[in-house]
Amino acid sequence: MFLRKTSLNNIPNSQLKTVRKHLPLVEQNIKRSFWVHSVQNTLESSNVKPEPKTPASPIPPKIGQEQTRSDGNVTSSKKLRNSFLFLAFLGLTGYAGGVWYSFENPKFYDVFAKYAPFGDKVLPAIEHSWIGYKFFGGNKILIHDRPKMMQPNASPGVSREVVENAKRKEKAIPSELKQDKPTNEESNVKHETNANSADEVKENAKYAAVSDLGLDQETGLSVTAAPAIAHTLQRAHEEELKDQTRRFESSLNEAHQLRVQLSQLQEEQKELYEKRLKSKMEEWNLKMDDVLAVRDQEWRELFEQEKQRLQIIHDSRLHEELVRATAVYETKLKNELTEQAIEMERMHLQAVKAQVEQERGSRLGKLSELRNAFDELQNLARSVMFDNGRMTKFISVQKALEKVEKDINFRNNQSLEKDLQDLKDASQEDQLSGLAFNIIDSTLQSGPVLSKKELQMKFDVLSREIYKTCFLTVDSGFLGHLKSIVLSQLPISLFKSPEIQSVRGVLNEARSSLIAEDYDSVVKSLLTLSQWSRALSKDWIESCRRKMELQQAINIIKSSALYASYRQEEGNE
Amino acid sequence: MSKPVSSEQTLNYKWDVCLSNMFVQSTLGLGIGIISSAIMFRRAAWPVWGGLGFGLGKAYADCNAKLKTFPPIPRELSPNDTQGKN
């Protein structure tokens, strides 16, 4: 209240609003500052000389003294009541003082707890309540160095988590690390700590009395240091840190142990899986061996069967061959035997004849010889005469044929007709010759018959044109033909295609056949080429055919003349 | 009447026909293009090129068709082929 009044007068309106807004904070601060001030007052009261005491008016009137009132009417009941009140007040004051002093002096705490009525209950209750925290330093009362000393329902200055951690830690920490269990001296130690904390508080309060942290940013009130609270908070924080480090250490140890266990498990699993793998591999290898053995057996059986079959076939064939060969040899032998027999018979007959001749004195033999010689001579004379006649005719036919060929080669049409007529006259009039003459006429009429040289020249032109079409396909168009013309100008050694090489080979073969006058093979070679080649070589083949037909007709006439001469000879015979 | 062409010269004859056809048709196309350009299209260049292109294209197509065809050749010549000719 004192602080509020002084501060409110100096604070502007805006700050007043914030003050009203944060009134609970203000009240808290006021409470704190009030407690601090109370401590401060107690400290100052010890150092500062006491002010001269003004004679204090006795609060309750002394017993026995009667207070005269204005009305002057003091009854006994009132006196009794006043005295009772006075005693009660004294008793309460004394009890409160005792409570207060018990928190100040740890020794008196025990005495008070022991002898004062309800002391053992009141003191802990006050200690754990807000009054103890506010007025009697609750944060410094309950904090102990040993974790075991942490009590439940601690003062608000210490968190419940810290207490619970302390309990857990108490269980986790081995007995070696534990400090001595609290004994009956726990209360003494607690009072000692309380005393120490009280001394510290006093010391801090001394400093606090001097130091001022300044104004609160929210409320604008001056905030003085609370060293005791800060100290206890710091100590609590340190304890908490220590607990956390111990917990983390324990968890780290556990983690290390787990890691070791995991690695062991891993190794065990690895060994197990390796063993399983080996066993599986062996099993599958055995299976594979079995399968391979079965397959080998099957193959061997098949092989044996095939071998037997082939052997049977071979044996049968061999038998057949043997039978055939024996038959052949037997016939040969028989023939030889018959020949030998015939020869022997002839020899025998000759020997007999010779003997007979010898016996007849060789007359008959001479006569027969003469007769045979005469017959031979007769035949000879006859044939000579016939050949002369025959050869004369044959020669005339041949001469006429030569003339005709000459006219044809030189295209001498004027003498050709006459020579043909002469040939007709010279040759025999039979069906074959007539056909040949017809062929000659039709051939001459169909077109010019080229000579060998002319055919060769034409063939050279044709081969060039055929080579240009080497690179064409069945459906080559403008571009295909253009490409073919361009590529045909390049040397043939650049092209490794077998088709092109074969065309070239065919043309060379045809040329060589043409030189040898084998027109038939030339035509056959040209007809083996592609469509374009055959189309281009059509006229040349036509002229070649005409030449061939003419040649054949001439040969027919010649051979028919020869045949006719032979027939004449037989007829004369 | 034109002289009959021997079979060796068939291709050369066809090429001659193709080239002359190409020349004639491209000229025709060019002419038509020039006329149409002068009359209808305000002397633009594109009808001329178009006409020329049409002409060349037509000539190419004709040439292509000509070169792809040739008289059917029998596999073996008949024995009396020459007897019927005069």
Chai-1 contact restraints between the chains, C-beta under 6 A:
chainA,res_idxA,chainB,res_idxB,connection_type,confidence,min_distance_angstrom,max_distance_angstrom,comment,restraint_id
A,S442,B,Q83,contact,1.0,0.0,6.0,A-B,restraint_1
A,S446,B,T82,contact,1.0,0.0,6.0,A-B,restraint_2
A,S446,B,K85,contact,1.0,0.0,6.0,A-B,restraint_3
A,V461,B,E8,contact,1.0,0.0,6.0,A-B,restraint_4
A,L462,B,E8,contact,1.0,0.0,6.0,A-B,restraint_5
A,E465,B,E8,contact,1.0,0.0,6.0,A-B,restraint_6
A,G477,B,N64,contact,1.0,0.0,6.0,A-B,restraint_7
A,G477,B,L67,contact,1.0,0.0,6.0,A-B,restraint_8
A,G477,B,K68,contact,1.0,0.0,6.0,A-B,restraint_9
A,F478,B,C63,contact,1.0,0.0,6.0,A-B,restraint_10
A,F478,B,N64,contact,1.0,0.0,6.0,A-B,restraint_11
A,F478,B,L67,contact,1.0,0.0,6.0,A-B,restraint_12
A,H481,B,L67,contact,1.0,0.0,6.0,A-B,restraint_13
A,R534,B,I73,contact,1.0,0.0,6.0,A-B,restraint_14
A,A535,B,F70,contact,1.0,0.0,6.0,A-B,restraint_15
A,A535,B,I73,contact,1.0,0.0,6.0,A-B,restraint_16
A,L536,B,S7,contact,1.0,0.0,6.0,A-B,restraint_17
A,L536,B,E8,contact,1.0,0.0,6.0,A-B,restraint_18
A,K538,B,S7,contact,1.0,0.0,6.0,A-B,restraint_19
A,D539,B,S6,contact,1.0,0.0,6.0,A-B,restraint_20
A,D539,B,S7,contact,1.0,0.0,6.0,A-B,restraint_21
A,R546,B,T82,contact,1.0,0.0,6.0,A-B,restraint_22
